[in-house]
Amino acid sequence: GHTTGPSLNNDKLYKFAYSAEVYVDQVKASLQKSAGYRISSDVDVNLLWRNPDNDDDQLIKITIKDVQVENVNERPAAKNIFKGKSTEKLIRKEYLEALQRPMVLELVRGKVKTFYSYQNEPGFTQNIKRGLASLFQLQLHSGSSHEVDISGKCSTTYHVRQDQVTKIKDLDSCEIEKKGFTSHNPILDVTTKATSATVYVLEDSFIKSVKAEENFVFLLNYQRKTGAKIVSKQRLDLKSVQAGLGLIAAKQVASVIKTLDPNYVAIPLEAEPVKSECKKCPSLSEHWQSIREHMHPDKLSKAEAAKAFLSFIQNIRKATKEEILKIIRTENKEFLPQVVDAVTSAQTPESLEAVLEFLDFKDASTSILQERFLYACGFASHPSEMLLKSLTEKFKGDVANEEIRETIVIVMGALIRKLCDRGGCKLPAVVEAKRLILNRLEKAQKDDNVQMYLLALKNALLPEAIPVLLKYAESGEGPISSLAATALQRYDPSFLTKEVKETMNRIYHQTRKVHEKTVRTTAAAIILNSNPSYMEVKNILLSIGELPMEMNKYMLSMIQDILHFEMPSSKTIRQVLKDMHTHNYDRFSKMGSSSAYTGYVTRGPDVSSTYSLDILYSGSGILRRSNMNIHVFDRNTELHALQVVIEAQGLESIIAATPDEGEENLDSFAGMSAILFDFQLRPVTFFQGYGDLMSKMLSATGAPMNVVKGLVLLTDFLQEIQLQSGPTASAEFLGGLAIDISGGMEFSLWYRESKTNVKNRVAIFIAGNTEVDSFFIKTGMETTLEAETALDFISTVQFSQYPFLVCMQMDRVESPFRIHMTKYESLPSGRRYTARKGKVAMLAGNEYPLHQENSNMCKKVFGAKSDSASSWF
């Protein structure tokens, strides 16, 4: 019974026609216009030996002959890169000879037990042979099993119907050395789908034809238009069966192989890794010289800067530590920060060693570079345990600049979270860093120290840190309790236990002690965002009307925003309002200028983004806190793209106003804190203390302070793929952001007016390259997308009367948006075919509509001012 595997007849030569095709294109495109190529050949197969004790154990010889290379799609002669080139010229003589040397397979019950070939053949040709050999592996009954072929060890399912067998290989299950990495946040990452199916038609218990097809699809989650696909097809058709040579008589396989050719060796059927050498690639220094001008600090809000940054990272990833150090050591101080951004973002062991060898944390004069290095670590797309370990050691050692020391521990918090999200919470370096932060927080005496460890926890978001954060939120002093509360606000609501909600309710309702408005409003936001109960909502609504004036207005605005934006708790709020007398006119008609508002920046098929803006004033019209957020989300995940918070306190004395109750003794302070891509940066202080404030007001440059400037690697995806026909393929998507965010606060006593201004300048460049690399040809598709934009947020307050006038403006300038796609086929000689398409669009500028009340106020503010020339005090 030959029910278990295909069987060849003795003394016969089976002559097949074989072809392997590769296509690369956009995801939805038909294959007629794709880039790619086809290799075709004749294949001779004959039986050498059959085990006398087991019919199902056969040794077969497979020979590739008459190899041709051609276009996969018809091209006019002028665009055909293969025209006038013989196969020998294209593939090179020694490769062609290797390809045409026969291989031998031992098939047991249809599965390849051993693959024999020659030891030192080039990996590329060996893989093409493996791809053909893998087609001869099949079983003749339905069912699933683990099989080893060119793709590695994969879970494979067979469906058998009469003379037709379908083999489905689950490519995600394949155990093979995979190279590559993905981005930390799913929204910034790439979705991949891979399928493989092979259909066999049998005749006379052996193969009549084989059709195999593999598909790989890559989609950039936030911009699916930049996706790509690779399709790989193989065909094997029986042309004729002729008389052939007789069998070799022997007991064992080994002696047959010896008789045949003593140079044959058994080698794995699984593909071997290969990489084609780059002949004319520039050195790292040459490449840097060619892009250097785009990395000038003044050009950092241009897409060209982000593009140069990405190509620099790609080259740094191939470089040695010495090559990297050579550039860092010779560059001047204008360009160095950008070099540090790129070297750190490359995230190779060599680049990390180079930058750590160069930076000296004992030297305060290079603190700008140290900060850029640390921020690039905080944004790292796939940080290593080694990186966290190095930072922990630096933190324990001497750090000359105190702000840098704070930044190190804040970044350690971000790395803990990223490593934990990838299942690395038990890694020794992570365990040590967690312990260090929690232990030192417990022992911290000075407020500054407490603050820095709380900021680290705000990035780490450890479930075990919740009790500590609760303690500081409820019993800490103003800024510390505020920080602990905002850290709790960043946790997923599923972590917020009964205990958290009880504490937040006590803070909001001031059950145990008086709290500042900033902390109370944060506590209310946490309650309303984590599936509040009917009673919790009812108590909050009842409190409105009893609160200090501006806080009243703020809470009212927050409730209205939840209703208008249909947030999850809106159902409960509607229910409570319906049932109770809370909805009385007096309670809800309070005066004041504070507000909260949420709206959409974009609504798209892939991702949407929202902005929210809330502002809380003190009773005398001075800003207490302004908070601007941008969130990006798709169906499953959310990304906190940006938060800029400006906080101020104790400024009443400047305008000789009375501080709010409970806030009489607050020190004068104003500062700014930012979150960028889920990473809390070190806060910046505008001024601290009355003296500092007065000297800054008198010098009143009003020049905005820089909060963050630099280059950030947002999307960082690389996957190398083994195609079952032999070649290797890769998909690489990189997204770079050039960013410049600054903020400031200024006063004019003359006009009794204050102004806060946050300027965001950003440029983005995304590059995707999907490529199939066969030793004699590369074919692929490059997609690029670039955009530049600026978002300004200005709030102007006039406190010459009550209620004072507040005008908030959020504007986005008109911005260009370009998308380009290039499909290519290229030979090592430099001969190349390309097809390009592109489109340029302008995204219209937008003045984001905040609530109606705000629009009315802006008319008043700017109406009143037009008659006087504005000179700042």
Secondary structure by P-SEA (a helix, b strand, c coil): ccccbbbbbccbbbbbbbbbbbbbccccccccccccbbbbbbbbbbbcccccccccbbbbbbbbcbbbbbbcccccccccccccccccccccaaaaaaaacbbbbbcccccccbbbbbccccaaaaaaaaaaaaaaccccccbbbbbbccccccbbbbbbcccbbbbbbcccccccccccccccccccbbbbbbbbbbbbbbccccccbbbbbbbbbbbccccccccbbbbbbbbbbbccccbbbbbbbcccaaaaaaaacccbbbbbccccbbbbbbcccccaaaaaaaccccccccccccaaaaaaaaaaaaaaaaccaaaaaaaaacccccaaaaaaaaaaacccaaaaaaaaaacccccccaaaaaaaaaaaaaacccccaaaaaaaaaaaacccccaaaaaaaaaaaaaaaaaaaaacccccaaaaaaaaaaaaaaaacccaaaaaaaaaaaaaaccccaaaaaaaaaccccaaaaaaaaaaaaacccccccaaaaaaaaaaaacccccccaaaaaaaaaaaaaccccaaaaaaaaaacccccaaaaaaaaaaaaaaaaacccaaaaaaaaaaccccccccccccccccccccccccccccbbbbbbbbbbbcccccccbbbbbbbbbccccccccbbbbbbbcccccccccccccccccccccccccccccccccccccccccaaaaaaaaaacccccccccccccccbbbbbbbbbccbbbbbbbbbbbbbbbbbbbbbbbccccbbbbbbbbbbbbbbbbbbbbbccccccbbbbbbbbbbbbbbbbbbbcccccbbbbbbbbbcbbbbbbbbbbbcccccccbbbbbbbbbbbcccccccccaaaaaaaaaaaaaccccccccc
